[in-house]
């Protein structure tokens, strides 16, 4: 996302524009999507106890977001999402 901005002067709005796979998933994450203004959203998968994957029930289906902001040639990242209690301390 940052590299795209540095080259194009605007943030990508899709995974494809950002140069990453359109289908990203992992052991605990169901999807990672680049959206409007470069916003990156990771959504946790279902939980083992409800027939899903490996996420804890408290974060199942919840999201973490990373929001880029460009200012004076630098890009800073803000974070948030629907897992407020479980975000890293730097995001709270």
C-alpha positions as CSV (number, residue, x, y, z in Angstrom):
1,X,0.0,0.0,0.0
2,X,2.8,2.4,1.0
3,X,4.8,1.5,-2.1
4,X,1.8,2.1,-4.4
5,X,1.2,5.5,-2.8
6,X,4.9,6.4,-3.2
7,X,4.8,5.5,-6.9
8,X,1.2,6.6,-7.9
9,X,0.5,9.4,-5.4
10,X,-2.7,7.8,-4.2
11,X,-3.6,4.8,-2.2
12,X,-4.8,1.6,-3.8
13,X,-8.4,0.5,-3.3
14,X,-8.1,-3.2,-4.0
15,X,-5.7,-6.1,-3.2
16,X,-4.9,-6.3,-6.9
17,X,-3.9,-2.6,-7.1
18,X,-1.8,-3.1,-4.0
19,X,0.0,-6.0,-5.7
20,X,-1.1,-8.6,-3.2
21,X,-3.2,-11.8,-3.6
22,X,-6.9,-11.3,-3.8
23,X,-7.5,-14.3,-1.5
24,X,-5.4,-14.1,1.7
25,X,-6.2,-16.3,4.6
26,X,-4.3,-18.0,7.4
27,X,-4.7,-20.1,10.5
28,X,-6.7,-17.4,12.4
29,X,-7.6,-15.0,9.6
30,X,-10.4,-15.5,7.0
31,X,-9.6,-12.5,4.8
32,X,-7.3,-9.6,4.3
33,X,-8.8,-6.9,2.0
34,X,-7.4,-3.6,0.8
35,X,-10.3,-1.1,0.4
36,X,-11.1,2.6,-0.1
37,X,-8.2,4.9,0.7
38,X,-5.8,2.0,1.3
39,X,-7.6,0.8,4.3
40,X,-6.5,-2.8,5.2
41,X,-9.0,-5.0,6.9
42,X,-8.2,-8.4,8.4
43,X,-11.2,-10.5,9.5
44,X,-10.7,-13.3,11.9
45,X,-12.1,-16.7,11.0
46,X,-14.7,-18.8,12.8
47,X,-14.0,-20.6,16.0
48,X,-13.3,-24.3,16.6
49,X,-16.2,-24.6,19.0
50,X,-18.7,-23.5,16.4
51,X,-17.3,-25.5,13.5
52,X,-15.0,-22.9,12.2
53,X,-11.2,-22.6,12.2
54,X,-8.9,-21.6,15.0
55,X,-9.8,-18.1,16.2
56,X,-10.8,-17.6,19.8
57,X,-14.5,-17.1,20.3
58,X,-13.9,-13.5,21.5
59,X,-12.4,-12.4,18.1
60,X,-14.3,-14.7,15.7
61,X,-15.7,-12.7,12.9
62,X,-14.1,-9.5,14.2
63,X,-11.8,-7.2,12.4
64,X,-8.5,-5.3,12.7
65,X,-8.0,-2.3,10.4
66,X,-4.9,-0.4,9.4
67,X,-5.5,3.0,7.9
68,X,-2.7,4.8,6.0
69,X,-2.3,8.6,6.2
70,X,0.1,10.5,4.0
71,X,1.6,13.7,5.2
72,X,4.8,15.6,4.1
73,X,6.1,12.6,2.2
74,X,5.7,10.2,5.1
75,X,3.0,7.5,5.6
76,X,1.7,6.8,9.1
77,X,-0.6,4.0,10.1
78,X,-3.6,4.1,12.4
79,X,-5.2,1.0,13.6
80,X,-8.6,0.0,14.9
81,X,-11.3,-2.5,14.3
82,X,-14.0,-4.4,16.1
83,X,-11.7,-6.2,18.5
84,X,-10.9,-3.0,20.6
85,X,-10.2,-4.9,23.8
86,X,-7.7,-7.2,22.0
87,X,-5.8,-4.7,19.8
88,X,-2.1,-4.2,20.4
89,X,-1.4,-1.6,23.0
90,X,0.0,0.8,20.3
91,X,-3.5,0.8,18.8
92,X,-5.5,1.5,21.9
